[in-house]
């Protein structure tokens, strides 16, 4: 089992660094590139295990791709009607994005597909996509009364629908919109709060007509996706770990270059600034409708805040590392309306409470969040990642601030989203990390 040993009491990072390409945008670029007419070149494409699962599934469906050297990927699109039935089960690994978005694509295909994944993925709820996709005309079956993977999808003729999502979810919204590419008539998704909008932006870049309002998006399918060059910005969710490290470690002055700052993703920035964090956003440019910026972070004295409501969908993936920042802040931080954390790669509410509790943090677990009592110095401990990449990285950042040594077990999962995480920290903290296993 892979593990990290972290020597606590690290000094703050200095200089400039970049993070890998955005995982959410990379997934969508691979999928839409495979459905487009022509060749799509994706620069900055994240070569993580999750994104490789998406590409592997598309290859099994007949899409050709090459040139994934460094961060450039060339995809030879098959068009909306050019996919073929896979000869085997499509293994999505640990990737919820892969299984849910591909289910949307396969809902419009005239053949049978079976989607599965690892033990963690097979526990994640799928009824949230099965309901709308079956309303559109697909046939989908799953375990536990059609709620869990594996999923069997028999696609066919679809009709556009208006669907009200019970929870804000970019994956659910994207699955419906991707199915809408194959549907007769417009498809509309209404959410209780706005979720990340990478799919809408990229559909527009590929020539589709997308109408957007605050919590409502409508796709009016144009019939053909036209290949276009895609430049993927740095992943904000990956940058989040470096931002928090820069805030909680003394004497920090770090610039993270070329990070995507799509406003549906940057709720953490607002929270950290409200906590007193010194984070500057230095805009750079915008490509495929995605703004990017350099983020400069300096050591700060943080204070507790209350987080909830419509802000939660904009920082849901960053809550594990936000909890680390809150543990190092003065006063109490309350996180509410985050029930969705219960059905991530782990039950992140329970996992965060338990693992940071081992490091001496006083936390209260709520049904939909956490109360974190900050202000104490973290203590080194032996911690479990629970196979959850974001928990593993958050605990590593906590270990840098803690007193003594921290061991984080089962860290291979980090490669699902940030394959260069350990190397990045080794560059910033040359003597603080040791890899084993």
Beta strands, then each sheet from edge to edge (+ up, - down):
strand 1: 3-7
strand 2: 14-18
strand 3: 39-43
strand 4: 64-69
strand 5: 72-76
strand 6: 90-91
strand 7: 112-116
strand 8: 139-142
strand 9: 148-154
strand 10: 158-159
strand 11: 162-164
strand 12: 183-184
strand 13: 187-190
strand 14: 209-212
strand 15: 216-220
strand 16: 230-231
strand 17: 253-260
strand 18: 278-287
strand 19: 290-298
strand 20: 306-307
strand 21: 332-335
strand 22: 362-366
strand 23: 369-373
strand 24: 382-384
strand 25: 405-409
strand 26: 433-436
sheet 1: 24+ 25+ 1- 26+
sheet 2: 2+ 17+ 19- 18+
sheet 3: 4+ 5- 3+ 16+
sheet 4: 6+ 7+ 9- 8+
sheet 5: 10+ 12+
sheet 6: 11+ 13+ 15- 14+
sheet 7: 20+ 21+ 23- 22+
end
